[in-house]
Amino acid sequence: RDLRSPLFGQPSRAARGDRAPAPPPAGLQQQLEALAESYKEPVGVAITDVERGWTVSAAGEDLYPQQSVSKLWVTLTVLDQVDRGELALDSPVMVWPEDRSVFSQPVTQMIGRLGYPTTVEDLVRRSLIQSDNAANDKLIELAGGVEAVSETLAAKQLADIRIGADEKNLQSTIAGLVWDPKLAGWRFKEAREKLPPLMREAALNAYLADPLDGASPVGIVQALAALKRGELLSP
C-alpha cells in the first residue's frame, strides 16, 4: 500500500520509517495524570511533540464527545477536496431556508426569499470562526455527506476520530428527538423541552456512553501534529 501523502508525493512519518520518537520530558506523565485526577470526573488529556514524535496522555485512548471540535475534520475534508481540484474555495454555494440547523447558526440570518448566495470559503470561515452549525452542515453536504468525512479521516490514517452525524441529526439524537426540518431554529429547543425528563436523560446517557462524534485525545493531538507537519493538506 502506498502510504505517501496525496500531495506532492510527500511521505507520511510512518512511510518514511523515522526512528523511534524521543522520550518525553521527565515527570510530564505524572503531571498529566495529576491534572486529569484533579477534575474528579472523566477527562482525557494528551500532548504530542510535533517534531520529536513523543506522545503522553492520561486516559488518552478513551473516546469523548467532540461536539464543535468535529467541525475541524469537516473542514479538513473540504480543503482536501480543494487540493484535489474537486472543489474550489470560490465555488458558489446557495444556502436555502431548508438548510437551517440548530443552535448557533448566524449564516441563516442572511437567508432571504431567494436564499443566500455565498462561497465555500465563506462557509469554512463561518464554521470554524463562528462555530456556525448551518454552515458546517452545508459543508458536510457539499463534501458528500458524513461518510465522505469518515473516508477522508481513514485515508489519512487519522485514528479514533468519529463524525457520526451532522449537527442537526447529532443534537436531535442527544436530545431524544428525530430530526425534522420543522424543528429548525428555536423550534428545536421547544420540542426538546416537551420531552419527558427521563427520555432526555436516557438519550444523553446513551450518547455519553458511546458518542457518535467521539474522539480520543491521542487521536486528536496526533492529527493536529500531522496537519502542522504538512502531511494532510497543502500550505
LOZANU-730321 format. One line per 10 residues: number of its first residue (from 0); their letters; for each residue y, z, x of N, C-alpha, C. Coordinates in nm, 3 decimals, padded with zeros to 5 digits, always signed. Each point is the difference from the previous one (the first is absolute). Last residue first. Layout:
BEGIN
NUM> A> Y,Z,X,Y,Z,X,Y,Z,X ~ ...
//
This chain:
BEGIN
234> PSLLEGRKLA> +02.382,+00.178,-00.002,+00.123,+00.080,+00.006,+00.090,-00.022,-00.121 ~ -00.511,-00.076,-00.097,+00.091,-00.056,+00.100,+00.127,+00.086,+00.005 ~ -00.453,+00.240,-00.148,+00.097,-00.098,-00.050,+00.078,-00.059,+00.117 ~ -00.369,+00.303,+00.075,-00.019,-00.029,-00.142,+00.091,-00.109,-00.054 ~ -00.018,+00.205,+00.456,-00.132,-00.056,-00.027,-00.017,-00.046,-00.145 ~ +00.370,+00.232,+00.271,+00.012,-00.143,-00.028,-00.132,-00.066,-00.032 ~ +00.123,+00.478,+00.087,-00.043,-00.077,+00.117,+00.007,-00.151,-00.023 ~ +00.106,+00.306,-00.352,+00.098,+00.015,+00.107,-00.038,-00.082,+00.123 ~ -00.304,+00.019,-00.357,+00.119,-00.075,-00.041,+00.104,+00.004,+00.111 ~ -00.381,+00.260,+00.055,-00.033,-00.142,+00.016,+00.118,-00.088,-00.037
224> ALAQVIGVPS> +00.043,+00.461,-00.074,-00.001,-00.028,+00.144,-00.031,-00.147,+00.027 ~ -00.023,+00.157,-00.442,+00.139,-00.007,+00.045,+00.008,-00.031,+00.149 ~ -00.426,+00.071,-00.182,+00.057,-00.124,-00.052,+00.144,-00.017,+00.045 ~ -00.214,+00.400,+00.104,-00.054,-00.108,+00.081,+00.048,-00.137,-00.047 ~ +00.119,+00.387,-00.244,+00.069,-00.003,+00.130,-00.054,-00.110,+00.090 ~ -00.203,+00.053,-00.431,+00.141,-00.040,-00.010,+00.066,-00.005,+00.138 ~ -00.450,+00.152,-00.040,+00.011,-00.141,-00.034,+00.143,-00.048,+00.000 ~ -00.084,+00.460,+00.057,-00.037,-00.076,+00.120,+00.013,-00.151,-00.026 ~ +00.072,+00.292,-00.366,+00.108,+00.008,+00.099,-00.031,-00.079,+00.127 ~ -00.226,-00.162,-00.456,-00.014,+00.112,+00.093,+00.120,+00.002,+00.094
214> AGDLPDALYA> -00.035,-00.176,-00.532,+00.001,-00.043,+00.141,-00.015,+00.124,+00.087 ~ -00.017,-00.192,-00.569,-00.022,+00.095,+00.108,+00.007,-00.063,+00.138 ~ +00.065,-00.134,-00.496,+00.086,-00.043,+00.111,-00.016,+00.091,+00.121 ~ -00.249,+00.088,-00.389,-00.008,-00.146,+00.007,+00.077,-00.053,+00.119 ~ -00.209,+00.502,-00.010,+00.120,-00.079,-00.030,-00.021,-00.150,+00.016 ~ -00.286,+00.446,-00.089,-00.038,-00.131,+00.055,+00.114,-00.098,-00.027 ~ +00.054,+00.461,-00.102,-00.134,+00.010,+00.060,-00.041,-00.130,+00.066 ~ +00.407,+00.032,-00.246,+00.010,+00.074,+00.125,-00.134,+00.009,+00.072 ~ +00.013,-00.204,-00.430,+00.075,-00.079,+00.099,+00.005,+00.070,+00.135 ~ -00.186,+00.229,-00.364,-00.089,-00.109,+00.040,+00.066,-00.087,+00.106
204> NLAAERMLPP> +00.258,+00.340,-00.194,-00.102,+00.056,+00.089,-00.097,-00.107,+00.048 ~ +00.326,-00.121,-00.320,+00.062,+00.030,+00.128,-00.104,+00.052,+00.099 ~ -00.137,-00.073,-00.443,+00.029,-00.128,+00.066,+00.059,+00.022,+00.138 ~ -00.076,+00.377,-00.270,-00.127,-00.058,+00.042,+00.022,-00.132,+00.074 ~ +00.373,+00.213,-00.193,-00.049,+00.076,+00.115,-00.130,-00.058,+00.053 ~ +00.184,-00.181,-00.395,+00.083,-00.033,+00.116,-00.050,+00.070,+00.126 ~ -00.208,+00.107,-00.405,-00.031,-00.139,+00.035,+00.080,-00.042,+00.124 ~ +00.084,+00.424,-00.188,-00.130,-00.002,+00.066,-00.040,-00.141,+00.042 ~ +00.404,+00.066,-00.252,+00.008,+00.049,+00.139,-00.133,-00.005,+00.074 ~ +00.111,-00.347,-00.398,-00.039,+00.140,+00.011,+00.002,+00.045,+00.146
194> LKERAEKFRW> +00.328,-00.400,-00.144,-00.142,+00.024,+00.027,-00.029,+00.150,+00.002 ~ +00.440,-00.199,-00.045,-00.072,+00.016,-00.126,-00.149,+00.029,+00.021 ~ +00.310,-00.100,+00.357,+00.027,+00.134,-00.054,-00.074,+00.026,-00.131 ~ -00.020,-00.430,+00.208,-00.069,+00.100,+00.083,+00.016,+00.140,-00.058 ~ +00.239,-00.360,-00.193,-00.143,-00.007,-00.034,-00.079,+00.105,+00.077 ~ +00.457,-00.039,+00.102,-00.015,+00.045,-00.139,-00.147,+00.002,-00.040 ~ +00.121,-00.179,+00.417,+00.010,+00.146,+00.000,-00.021,+00.056,-00.139 ~ +00.013,-00.466,+00.033,-00.116,+00.053,+00.072,+00.002,+00.152,-00.002 ~ +00.363,-00.255,-00.172,-00.110,+00.018,-00.095,-00.126,+00.056,+00.067 ~ +00.407,-00.130,+00.237,-00.001,+00.137,-00.053,-00.116,+00.023,-00.096
184> GALKPDWVLG> -00.082,-00.423,+00.288,+00.124,+00.078,-00.004,-00.021,+00.140,-00.057 ~ -00.373,-00.337,-00.143,+00.095,-00.017,+00.110,+00.123,+00.087,-00.019 ~ -00.400,-00.072,-00.292,+00.028,+00.129,+00.061,+00.106,-00.009,+00.110 ~ -00.190,-00.375,-00.244,+00.089,+00.074,-00.089,+00.038,+00.136,+00.057 ~ -00.321,-00.293,+00.211,+00.140,-00.035,+00.026,+00.099,+00.074,-00.089 ~ -00.460,+00.222,+00.134,+00.038,-00.100,-00.100,+00.145,-00.033,+00.027 ~ -00.441,+00.307,+00.239,+00.128,-00.071,+00.004,+00.012,-00.102,-00.112 ~ -00.262,+00.466,-00.025,-00.037,-00.137,+00.035,+00.128,-00.082,-00.008 ~ -00.065,+00.557,+00.105,+00.035,-00.109,-00.091,-00.064,-00.130,+00.047 ~ +00.022,+00.447,+00.217,-00.100,-00.002,-00.105,+00.027,-00.105,-00.105
174> AITSQLNKED> +00.238,+00.106,+00.428,+00.048,+00.070,-00.119,-00.105,+00.011,-00.109 ~ -00.082,-00.240,+00.406,+00.026,+00.139,+00.036,+00.041,+00.082,-00.122 ~ -00.055,-00.466,-00.052,-00.129,+00.066,+00.022,+00.020,+00.148,+00.031 ~ +00.384,-00.266,-00.034,-00.063,+00.015,-00.132,-00.133,+00.074,+00.014 ~ +00.230,-00.119,+00.391,+00.063,+00.114,-00.067,-00.057,+00.022,-00.140 ~ -00.159,-00.374,+00.242,-00.032,+00.124,+00.070,+00.056,+00.121,-00.073 ~ +00.110,-00.433,-00.155,-00.137,+00.037,-00.034,-00.043,+00.130,+00.069 ~ +00.430,-00.174,+00.091,-00.008,+00.030,-00.144,-00.141,+00.040,-00.041 ~ +00.088,-00.128,+00.458,+00.063,+00.126,-00.040,-00.021,+00.032,-00.148 ~ -00.377,-00.296,+00.229,+00.145,-00.006,+00.010,+00.058,+00.128,-00.061
164> AGIRIDALQK> -00.485,+00.026,+00.225,+00.067,-00.051,-00.121,+00.148,-00.015,+00.028 ~ -00.352,+00.081,+00.354,-00.058,+00.043,-00.127,+00.063,-00.060,-00.124 ~ +00.032,+00.071,+00.533,+00.110,-00.032,-00.091,-00.040,+00.038,-00.142 ~ -00.164,+00.191,+00.519,-00.026,-00.065,-00.128,+00.130,-00.037,-00.070 ~ -00.219,+00.138,+00.514,+00.124,-00.018,-00.074,-00.032,-00.079,-00.126 ~ -00.302,+00.102,+00.387,+00.034,+00.120,-00.077,+00.139,-00.007,-00.062 ~ -00.062,-00.347,+00.394,-00.100,+00.075,-00.075,+00.060,+00.117,-00.075 ~ +00.120,-00.498,+00.219,+00.072,+00.124,-00.028,-00.088,+00.082,-00.095 ~ -00.050,-00.468,+00.201,-00.080,+00.114,+00.045,+00.075,+00.132,-00.012 ~ +00.119,-00.459,-00.147,+00.071,+00.056,+00.116,-00.066,+00.127,+00.052
154> AALTESVAEV> -00.174,-00.222,-00.382,+00.007,-00.103,+00.104,+00.067,+00.051,+00.126 ~ -00.016,+00.280,-00.383,-00.132,-00.015,+00.060,+00.004,-00.101,+00.113 ~ +00.391,+00.063,-00.250,-00.030,+00.122,+00.075,-00.134,-00.012,+00.071 ~ +00.117,-00.348,-00.290,+00.084,-00.001,+00.120,-00.027,+00.122,+00.086 ~ -00.212,-00.027,-00.418,-00.058,-00.096,+00.094,+00.081,-00.008,+00.129 ~ +00.162,+00.267,-00.354,-00.120,+00.060,+00.057,-00.063,-00.094,+00.104 ~ +00.361,-00.166,-00.247,+00.046,+00.105,+00.092,-00.120,+00.065,+00.069 ~ -00.091,-00.313,-00.333,+00.054,-00.067,+00.119,+00.051,+00.101,+00.101 ~ -00.154,+00.152,-00.421,-00.111,-00.045,+00.083,+00.050,-00.066,+00.128 ~ +00.304,+00.130,-00.342,-00.044,+00.112,+00.082,-00.112,-00.041,+00.094
144> GGALEILKDN> +00.304,-00.405,-00.157,-00.063,+00.115,-00.063,-00.041,+00.107,+00.099 ~ +00.240,-00.414,+00.099,-00.133,-00.035,-00.048,-00.075,+00.117,-00.059 ~ +00.471,-00.048,+00.171,-00.097,-00.002,+00.111,-00.140,-00.039,-00.044 ~ +00.362,+00.060,-00.314,+00.026,-00.118,+00.084,-00.105,-00.014,+00.110 ~ -00.017,+00.387,-00.274,-00.034,-00.120,-00.077,+00.017,-00.126,+00.085 ~ +00.140,+00.404,+00.184,-00.147,-00.002,-00.010,-00.045,-00.125,-00.074 ~ +00.458,+00.079,+00.017,-00.051,-00.045,+00.129,-00.152,-00.005,+00.001 ~ +00.212,+00.179,-00.376,+00.022,-00.145,+00.004,-00.051,-00.057,+00.132 ~ -00.008,+00.465,-00.057,-00.101,-00.063,-00.086,+00.014,-00.151,+00.000 ~ +00.328,+00.248,+00.231,-00.130,+00.009,+00.068,-00.110,-00.067,-00.082
134> AANDSQILSR> +00.427,+00.036,-00.190,+00.004,-00.095,+00.112,-00.134,-00.001,+00.072 ~ +00.056,+00.317,-00.336,-00.010,-00.134,-00.059,+00.001,-00.106,+00.110 ~ +00.063,+00.452,+00.126,-00.137,-00.027,-00.044,-00.016,-00.138,-00.061 ~ +00.338,+00.204,+00.387,+00.005,-00.062,-00.133,-00.141,-00.040,-00.043 ~ +00.234,+00.239,+00.397,-00.129,+00.039,-00.059,-00.009,-00.051,-00.143 ~ +00.352,-00.087,+00.335,+00.027,+00.073,-00.124,-00.126,+00.053,-00.067 ~ -00.031,-00.233,+00.417,+00.120,+00.082,+00.017,+00.030,+00.084,-00.124 ~ -00.381,-00.308,+00.021,-00.006,+00.094,+00.112,+00.118,+00.095,+00.005 ~ -00.024,-00.334,-00.348,-00.123,+00.079,-00.001,+00.000,+00.106,+00.109 ~ +00.354,-00.313,-00.023,+00.006,+00.094,-00.112,-00.122,+00.091,-00.001
124> RVLDEVTTPY> +00.011,-00.348,+00.317,+00.102,+00.102,+00.030,+00.006,+00.105,-00.110 ~ -00.282,-00.368,-00.071,-00.051,+00.082,+00.109,+00.098,+00.113,+00.031 ~ +00.133,-00.323,-00.312,-00.100,+00.089,-00.056,-00.059,+00.092,+00.106 ~ +00.302,-00.333,+00.138,+00.070,+00.100,-00.082,-00.099,+00.100,-00.058 ~ -00.175,-00.370,+00.237,+00.065,+00.097,+00.089,+00.071,+00.109,-00.079 ~ -00.195,-00.362,-00.235,-00.101,+00.088,+00.055,+00.066,+00.108,+00.086 ~ +00.320,-00.195,-00.367,-00.083,-00.056,+00.106,-00.105,+00.101,+00.043 ~ +00.294,-00.116,-00.489,+00.015,+00.067,+00.128,-00.090,-00.066,+00.103 ~ +00.195,+00.002,-00.559,-00.044,-00.083,+00.112,+00.027,+00.071,+00.133 ~ -00.090,+00.171,-00.523,+00.079,+00.026,+00.119,-00.052,-00.085,+00.115
114> GLRGIMQTVP> +00.000,-00.051,-00.581,-00.068,+00.056,+00.115,+00.096,+00.027,+00.115 ~ +00.140,-00.157,-00.432,-00.071,-00.107,+00.068,-00.070,+00.050,+00.127 ~ +00.253,+00.297,-00.268,-00.075,-00.076,-00.101,-00.083,-00.110,+00.062 ~ +00.107,+00.370,+00.346,+00.076,-00.041,-00.117,-00.088,-00.078,-00.097 ~ -00.044,+00.369,+00.440,-00.065,-00.098,-00.086,+00.086,-00.028,-00.123 ~ +00.079,+00.328,+00.358,+00.058,-00.132,+00.024,-00.055,-00.105,-00.096 ~ -00.153,+00.455,+00.029,+00.135,+00.003,-00.055,+00.069,-00.135,+00.013 ~ -00.429,+00.091,+00.189,-00.006,-00.037,-00.142,+00.136,+00.008,-00.068 ~ -00.081,+00.136,+00.459,+00.012,-00.145,-00.016,+00.001,-00.041,-00.147 ~ -00.070,+00.462,+00.151,+00.138,-00.047,-00.015,+00.013,-00.150,-00.024
104> QSFVSRDEPW> -00.373,+00.381,-00.040,-00.009,-00.147,+00.004,+00.140,-00.059,-00.022 ~ -00.315,+00.498,-00.002,+00.113,-00.065,+00.068,-00.020,-00.150,+00.012 ~ -00.306,+00.190,-00.364,+00.081,+00.084,+00.087,+00.111,-00.081,+00.068 ~ -00.363,-00.323,-00.180,+00.023,+00.139,-00.039,+00.087,+00.070,+00.105 ~ -00.015,-00.539,-00.142,-00.108,+00.090,+00.040,+00.032,+00.141,-00.049 ~ +00.135,-00.564,-00.105,+00.041,+00.140,+00.009,-00.121,+00.088,+00.026 ~ +00.013,-00.484,-00.081,-00.030,+00.052,+00.134,+00.044,+00.145,+00.016 ~ +00.081,-00.279,-00.393,-00.139,+00.047,+00.003,-00.042,+00.050,+00.138 ~ +00.435,-00.196,-00.069,-00.012,+00.129,-00.070,-00.142,+00.056,+00.005 ~ +00.111,-00.325,+00.399,+00.012,-00.009,-00.145,-00.010,+00.138,-00.065
94> VMVPSDLALE> +00.114,-00.277,+00.494,-00.046,+00.127,-00.054,+00.032,+00.002,-00.149 ~ -00.070,-00.401,+00.402,+00.064,+00.043,-00.124,-00.064,+00.132,-00.045 ~ +00.070,-00.278,+00.499,-00.086,+00.077,-00.090,+00.080,+00.035,-00.125 ~ +00.008,-00.338,+00.492,+00.059,+00.051,-00.125,-00.104,+00.069,-00.087 ~ +00.012,-00.032,+00.552,-00.065,-00.060,-00.117,+00.061,+00.058,-00.128 ~ +00.099,+00.108,+00.477,+00.099,-00.052,-00.095,-00.063,-00.071,-00.119 ~ -00.269,+00.189,+00.345,+00.089,+00.108,-00.041,+00.104,-00.047,-00.101 ~ -00.477,-00.235,+00.019,+00.120,+00.002,+00.084,+00.090,+00.111,-00.051 ~ -00.569,-00.147,-00.008,+00.121,+00.042,-00.070,+00.116,-00.015,+00.097 ~ -00.402,-00.149,+00.151,-00.040,-00.003,-00.141,+00.113,+00.045,-00.091
84> GRDVQDLVTL> -00.035,-00.022,+00.502,+00.063,-00.112,-00.068,-00.037,-00.012,-00.147 ~ -00.111,+00.344,+00.347,-00.097,-00.108,-00.016,+00.058,-00.122,-00.071 ~ +00.258,+00.399,+00.063,-00.041,-00.047,+00.133,-00.094,-00.120,-00.009 ~ +00.114,+00.212,-00.400,+00.117,-00.072,+00.053,-00.034,-00.055,+00.138 ~ -00.315,+00.275,-00.194,-00.002,-00.131,-00.065,+00.121,-00.083,+00.040 ~ -00.020,+00.437,+00.152,-00.109,-00.074,+00.064,-00.010,-00.139,-00.061 ~ +00.298,+00.297,-00.195,+00.053,-00.052,+00.125,-00.107,-00.073,+00.081 ~ -00.129,+00.210,-00.406,+00.097,-00.106,-00.028,+00.051,-00.062,+00.129 ~ -00.282,+00.374,+00.037,-00.074,-00.115,-00.051,+00.093,-00.118,-00.025 ~ +00.192,+00.410,+00.126,-00.077,-00.056,+00.112,-00.074,-00.126,-00.043
74> TVWLKSVSQQ> +00.214,+00.250,-00.333,+00.094,-00.080,+00.079,-00.068,-00.061,+00.121 ~ -00.255,+00.291,-00.254,+00.032,-00.117,-00.083,+00.094,-00.092,+00.077 ~ -00.097,+00.409,+00.189,-00.113,-00.091,+00.017,+00.015,-00.124,-00.088 ~ +00.325,+00.350,-00.025,+00.001,-00.059,+00.134,-00.110,-00.104,+00.015 ~ +00.034,+00.270,-00.390,+00.091,-00.116,-00.003,+00.005,-00.069,+00.137 ~ -00.232,+00.418,-00.086,-00.078,-00.125,-00.009,+00.087,-00.124,-00.009 ~ +00.174,+00.448,-00.007,-00.032,-00.044,+00.137,-00.075,-00.132,-00.004 ~ +00.117,+00.248,-00.401,+00.086,-00.110,+00.045,-00.021,-00.040,+00.145 ~ -00.393,+00.268,-00.187,+00.114,-00.029,-00.087,+00.084,-00.111,+00.066 ~ -00.418,+00.235,+00.167,+00.113,-00.058,+00.070,+00.125,-00.008,-00.087
64> PYLDEGAASV> -00.456,+00.347,+00.017,+00.079,-00.097,-00.076,+00.117,-00.053,+00.083 ~ -00.435,+00.156,+00.266,+00.105,+00.064,-00.078,+00.076,-00.107,-00.080 ~ -00.492,+00.087,+00.311,+00.088,-00.089,-00.075,+00.096,+00.080,-00.087 ~ -00.246,+00.130,+00.498,-00.006,+00.014,-00.146,+00.098,-00.096,-00.066 ~ -00.050,+00.075,+00.479,-00.089,-00.103,-00.054,-00.010,+00.006,-00.152 ~ +00.257,+00.313,+00.281,+00.057,-00.134,+00.007,-00.086,-00.111,-00.055 ~ +00.023,+00.516,+00.071,-00.046,-00.060,-00.127,+00.049,-00.145,-00.010 ~ +00.211,+00.142,+00.386,-00.057,+00.113,-00.073,-00.031,-00.051,-00.139 ~ +00.076,-00.259,+00.514,+00.023,+00.022,-00.142,-00.059,+00.131,-00.047 ~ +00.130,-00.391,+00.438,-00.045,+00.134,-00.036,+00.032,+00.022,-00.147
54> TWGREVDTIA> -00.046,-00.429,+00.391,+00.032,+00.045,-00.135,-00.054,+00.141,-00.017 ~ +00.128,-00.400,+00.421,-00.066,+00.119,-00.052,+00.047,+00.031,-00.141 ~ +00.162,-00.378,+00.288,-00.117,-00.016,-00.084,-00.065,+00.124,-00.056 ~ +00.406,-00.171,+00.283,-00.110,+00.063,+00.074,-00.127,+00.009,-00.083 ~ +00.410,-00.193,-00.183,-00.039,-00.071,+00.121,-00.123,+00.060,+00.068 ~ +00.177,+00.189,-00.410,-00.004,-00.146,-00.019,-00.056,-00.071,+00.123 ~ -00.122,+00.491,-00.178,+00.089,-00.053,+00.103,-00.014,-00.151,+00.000 ~ -00.079,+00.362,-00.421,-00.061,-00.090,+00.097,+00.105,-00.045,+00.100 ~ -00.124,+00.401,-00.412,+00.096,-00.055,+00.096,-00.077,-00.095,+00.091 ~ -00.054,+00.289,-00.513,-00.053,-00.079,+00.112,+00.115,-00.051,+00.086
44> VGVPEKYSEA> -00.169,+00.352,-00.452,+00.104,-00.038,+00.096,-00.066,-00.081,+00.112 ~ -00.084,+00.217,-00.545,-00.050,-00.065,+00.120,+00.115,-00.044,+00.088 ~ -00.129,+00.380,-00.426,+00.097,-00.087,+00.065,-00.064,-00.059,+00.125 ~ -00.088,+00.374,-00.446,-00.054,-00.116,+00.072,+00.111,-00.090,+00.056 ~ +00.124,+00.509,-00.042,-00.056,-00.092,-00.098,-00.047,-00.124,+00.075 ~ +00.249,+00.354,+00.213,-00.083,+00.075,-00.095,-00.049,-00.085,-00.117 ~ +00.289,-00.075,+00.419,+00.034,-00.049,-00.134,-00.078,+00.074,-00.110 ~ -00.068,+00.067,+00.478,+00.118,+00.071,-00.051,+00.039,-00.046,-00.141 ~ -00.353,-00.207,+00.263,-00.041,+00.127,-00.061,+00.117,+00.071,-00.067 ~ +00.078,-00.394,+00.253,-00.070,-00.030,-00.125,-00.038,+00.128,-00.074
34> LAELQQQLGA> +00.192,+00.049,+00.426,+00.097,-00.056,-00.094,-00.064,-00.027,-00.136 ~ -00.275,+00.135,+00.355,+00.081,+00.112,-00.048,+00.103,-00.047,-00.102 ~ -00.260,-00.325,+00.212,-00.085,+00.080,-00.087,+00.077,+00.118,-00.058 ~ +00.213,-00.270,+00.321,-00.017,-00.070,-00.127,-00.083,+00.081,-00.098 ~ +00.053,+00.167,+00.436,+00.127,+00.003,-00.071,-00.012,-00.067,-00.138 ~ -00.365,-00.020,+00.297,+00.014,+00.134,-00.057,+00.131,+00.013,-00.079 ~ -00.075,-00.400,+00.235,-00.098,+00.013,-00.107,+00.014,+00.136,-00.069 ~ +00.257,-00.084,+00.388,+00.052,-00.068,-00.119,-00.095,+00.013,-00.118 ~ -00.066,+00.167,+00.468,+00.050,+00.090,-00.104,+00.047,-00.068,-00.127 ~ -00.004,-00.286,+00.442,-00.073,+00.125,-00.018,+00.063,+00.086,-00.108
24> PPPAPARDGR> +00.039,-00.539,-00.008,+00.060,+00.117,+00.067,-00.079,+00.127,-00.031 ~ -00.287,-00.444,-00.030,+00.125,+00.047,-00.060,+00.056,+00.119,+00.076 ~ -00.302,-00.394,+00.239,-00.013,+00.121,-00.080,+00.134,+00.042,-00.059 ~ -00.111,-00.521,+00.087,+00.030,+00.118,+00.080,-00.014,+00.124,-00.088 ~ -00.288,-00.441,-00.118,+00.133,+00.060,-00.013,+00.017,+00.120,+00.094 ~ -00.337,-00.399,+00.136,+00.004,+00.111,-00.096,+00.140,+00.061,-00.004 ~ -00.015,-00.507,+00.147,-00.069,+00.121,+00.043,+00.021,+00.112,-00.103 ~ +00.015,-00.506,-00.171,+00.078,+00.091,+00.083,-00.082,+00.123,+00.038 ~ -00.095,-00.447,-00.239,-00.091,+00.087,+00.073,+00.074,+00.095,+00.092 ~ +00.149,-00.354,-00.321,+00.032,-00.006,+00.142,-00.094,+00.087,+00.083
14> AARSPQGFLP> -00.021,-00.017,-00.479,-00.051,-00.123,+00.057,+00.025,-00.006,+00.151 ~ +00.171,+00.363,-00.254,-00.146,+00.006,+00.001,-00.058,-00.123,+00.070 ~ +00.464,+00.021,-00.070,-00.040,+00.093,+00.105,-00.152,+00.007,+00.011 ~ +00.180,-00.456,-00.189,+00.021,+00.139,-00.036,-00.044,+00.089,+00.116 ~ +00.179,-00.506,+00.083,-00.118,+00.081,-00.034,+00.040,+00.141,-00.040 ~ +00.266,-00.482,-00.052,+00.010,+00.129,+00.067,-00.118,+00.087,-00.038 ~ +00.132,-00.468,-00.136,-00.120,+00.030,+00.075,+00.004,+00.132,+00.073 ~ +00.337,-00.176,-00.309,+00.017,-00.040,+00.138,-00.122,+00.033,+00.086 ~ -00.043,+00.199,-00.460,+00.130,-00.041,+00.049,-00.005,-00.027,+00.150 ~ -00.367,+00.169,-00.269,+00.026,-00.137,-00.041,+00.133,-00.052,+00.052
4> SRLDR> -00.306,+00.369,+00.264,+00.101,-00.005,-00.105,+00.021,-00.145,-00.039 ~ -00.474,+00.127,+00.200,+00.138,-00.022,+00.040,+00.092,+00.003,-00.121 ~ -00.495,+00.043,+00.037,+00.082,+00.117,-00.031,+00.146,-00.021,+00.039 ~ -00.468,-00.296,-00.134,+00.123,-00.008,+00.076,+00.091,+00.115,-00.041 ~ -00.556,-00.028,-00.001,+00.119,+00.000,-00.085,+00.124,+00.000,+00.088
//
